[in-house]
Amino acid sequence: MRNKYFLIGMSLFALFACVAQGTELPTITLKNGASELIVHGKPYLILGGELGNSSAGTEAQADTIQPRLASLRVNAVLIPVAWEQMEPTEGTYDFRILDHWIDVARQHQLHLVLLWFGSWKNGFSDYAPGWVKADTQRFPRARSIDGAPLDILSTFGEETQRLDSRAFAALMAHVRKIDPQQQTVLMVQVENEVGYRGDRRDRAAEANRVFNDAVPQSLLQALQSKRGALTPELGAQFNPRGQTWNQVFGDAADEAFMAWRYATYIDAVAQTGKEQYALPMYHNAQLPAPMERAGEYPSGGPHPYYQQIYRAVASHIDFYFPDIYWPEFAHWVQRYQALDNPIFIPEAKIDSAPYNALYAYGEAKAFGSSPFGIDNLPLPSNETDPLPLITQVYGALNELGDLLPPAQAEGRTRGMVLHASGPRPSQTVALGGYLFQAALSRSWPAKTLLTDDGGMLVLESHPNEFYVVGSGLTVTMTRDPDVDSRFAGISSIEEMCGSGTHWTVLRRLNGDQSNQGRQLAMDAHQIRIYRVRLYAAIR
Ligand code: DGJ
C-alpha cells in the first residue's frame, strides 16, 4: 500500500514539475481528419523507421544503427524494449541499454518511439522473462483445443498482468525521470500485435468458464450505444438481446471474446504506465489476410472488424493502427480512419513504403509513418548512387518543413499511390479548384511503362500554386467543373529544392519535360519536388 501512495505521489510531483517548467508532454490531436503529434507546442511529423526485432538488444547496436538512420533522414526510430532484458530477475530493472539508445538518439537529433514487448509480441510470449515462462502455475498459459499449454501467456493470468504492468510502469517512471525536458521519447506502443494463435480462442478451463458466462453489461451497453455506427462485420453479428458470448456475437463470438480479454489486459498495462508518465500510447494490429481465419491471424487483435470492442474497453490506449504488409494500403488506412483513429503507420513493407508514405501524409494526413526493418536498408556505396527512395521522400518532406502540417490541417493536401499491378491505371484528386489526374509514366513514342510504381503528395501553397512531391507519375491538370466553368492551363513547372520558406529553382520544366506545356511529367524513378503554377481562364 505504501508503494502505491508513493507512486501516485511521484506521478503528481512529475506532473506539477512538467507544468511548472512549461514542458507539456507530447499529445496527439485529430481535427477535421488531420492528425497531429504536438511536441514542445508544435506539430511534429514523424519520418520514422522501425528496427528489426533483434536490432536494439545491445548498447553497441545503438552506436552503429542510429547514425546510419540519421543519414537516411529518418527522424524517429521505433525500437523494441524487451521485458526479458529489462527485468532479467524478478523486481530488478536494468535500463542501461535504453539509456544508451536515448543518449545516442540525442547526439543525432533523433526521437524514439518505444515498443513495449511485454506479455505478447505477434501473439506469442517470447519476450517475457525466463522466470515468467518457467512458472506456468503463477503465469498460466493459453491452451489449445486439446488442452495443451501454448507459448502464449493467458489473458487470464492475474499475476502476469500485474507484473507486466509493474514492469511497464517502471519503464515509464524511468523515462519520466530522464526525459521530460528533451522529450526524445515521443510515444509508446503497448505490447505488439496481440491476439490468440490457434483455434480462434483460448480453451483453458478458466477461459471456457468465462466464455460460457454472460457478456459484461458495460460492453453490451457501450456497443448498443454505437449500434448504428458498428462496422459491417460487428454489426452483422451483434445481438444486444443475447446473454452469452455465442448469443451476442454469433459466428464472431470466439474472436470478440479474445478481443475483450486482450483489450482489458493491455488497457490495465497502459493505465499503470500512464500513471507514471502520460505519453501517447497506441497498439498495432496484424491484419487478416484474405480468406484467413481468426487464429491464423492473431484472433482478437484490434484489426478493424471488431476494434469497437477495444474502444469500449481500453480507454488508456489513444489509438490503434495496423502494420500494413498487404497491397491494399489505402483501403486499410481508410478503415482505421473510419474508426476515428489518428493516422500513424507503425510498420509498413519497406519496398512500397516510399509511395505509400506520400499517400499517408498527403491524403490521410498522417502525423507519421514507419517502414519495418529500416536498419537493413543498404546505404549507397558511393556518392553518385541515388539515395534509397524512402530517404528521398523523407528529404523532400523535410524540405516542405513547416508548410506541411498546417496544409494538412486546413485540407490543402492530397495524395495518391499507383502500382502497375493495382486495380486502377489512373486516379484523380481535386484540390484548390483543379483536378489532378495521374497515371504511371510511359515512354514516348513506344508508350511502354517507365516504372511499376508511382506516388505523389500535392500541397496547395497559395491560390493556383502547388508543391508536388513524387515520382513515376504523369499528371494532367484541369479545372474542377464542380468549382466553375473556366478552363485550366499551366503557367509554370519548376523543379525545386529548399525549405518551407526559402526555395531555389533547380530547373524550369518546359517542352519535352512538360509534354509541351500540357502535363507534369515527373522523374520516373527519383523523388522530386515540383512547384506547379496553374491558371484558370474564361472560355
Ligand atoms: C509484424 C511485427 O509487428 C514485427 O515485429 C515483425 O515481426 C514483422 N511483422 C515481420 O517481420
Boltz pocket constraint, residues with backbone or C-beta under 6 A from the ligand:
constraints:
  - pocket:
      binder: B
      contacts: [[A, 53], [A, 122], [A, 192], [A, 193], [A, 323], [A, 347], [A, 372]]
      max_distance: 6.0
